[in-house]
């Protein structure tokens, strides 16, 4: 995790704010409902865990191996909703910690994922309801899954374009 990575996260926050504005305009919303956003995060966490099933589904011999591209796609969907939460309920860019504090929290989260047997499960579950910090645990989850913030940023930009196309087509 570097300051460059945090700058990419700041760029994604700006992009997400614009996307949220477009969504709210399209659907005549004045605000985003936090409970609905939490459900969206939870749903995407479920989709991510489904893509990771090859790593944890011990009772099914026919489970296909994990597809890294699909995992990244689901991870990026979580990023969209966590960034939306950060923008709408935790002060957006201004609500972020300093670069050093972010890096420290990411390290703490990464340590807890690696040190506890259920660490990744707990961190994924926490994303939907934890009231203060979502970005830092998501960075740690991203790193734990062996993706870089740069990979997330590139995939996020691609999915962001798709989301705008979906808005235009009435998805």
Beta strands, then each sheet from edge to edge (+ up, - down):
end
